[in-house]
């Protein structure tokens, strides 16, 4: 199932780690946190206006039916426009994306138009990553989209993380749109394992940043990574956290 199809309110069921790996306390916490997230989830059904989506596709020189359905667990048009802005302005050589979908097509096409950088994406669903790769090919763009099951755990963050491999040594733009919050509301915090690969001037983009779990993640990142300047852009349906790596103080 690619983003050409209508989807439900929640994401696809994530990979379930073994019982030994999964802590009962984490599962109960995620269930309880879901009650907090429901108002946000309902709001997130709005993926942006048709005019905004059409403007995005014209900007990318793609057919107007290339992204017929947005909203729910997909990126909204504001986030996608912002992604194109950053690629157009910064011309990153290496973009790494966590969670494939609409943003994969948008990022790959923007790279094709602006500098020719490489997109490497990871998703926990093998059929979804494969289908998304084929979908990109239908529009004449390519990316290295890989299956990365959720098998990794960290003492610093709850939940299960991608089993990443062949990661570019330098990441000029890191796009974080996964794993889904149903794994754990704070699980995207584990993306910091890639921050050391981001050079000065490199950028982190966290989707869904207005969500309560991601706000907690952002607070911890600000404390743990003082060499990144993080700001929350509240525009759009879901909010975007933008982090830029700054030069070391003299």
LINKA-V627419 format. One record per residue. OMEGA is omega as a letter, one per 30 degrees, with the letter a starting at -180 (999 if undefined). Layout:
# LINKA-V627419
OMEGA / OMEGA
This chain:
# LINKA-V627419
l / a / l / a / l / l / l / a / a / l / l / l / a / l / l / l / l / a / l / a / a / a / l / a / l / a / l / l / a / l / l / a / l / l / l / a / a / l / l / a / l / l / a / l / l / a / a / a / l / l / l / l / l / l / l / a / l / l / a / a / l / l / a / l / a / l / a / a / l / a / a / a / l / l / l / a / l / l / a / l / a / l / l / l / a / l / l / a / a / l / a / l / a / l / l / a / l / a / a / l / a / a / l / l / a / a / a / l / l / l / l / a / a / l / l / l / a / l / l / a / l / l / a / a / a / l / a / l / l / a / l / l / l / l / l / l / l / a / l / l / a / l / l / a / a / l / l / a / a / a / a / l / a / l / a / a / l / l / a / a / a / l / a / l / l / l / l / a / l / l / a / l / l / a / a / l / l / f / l / a / a / l / l / a / a / a / a / l / a / l / l / l / l / a / a / l / a / a / l / a / l / a / l / l / l / l / l / a / l / a / a / a / l / l / l / l / a / l / l / l / l / a / a / a / a / l / l / l / a / l / l / l / a / l / a / a / a / a / a / l / a / l / l / l / a / l / l / l / a / 999
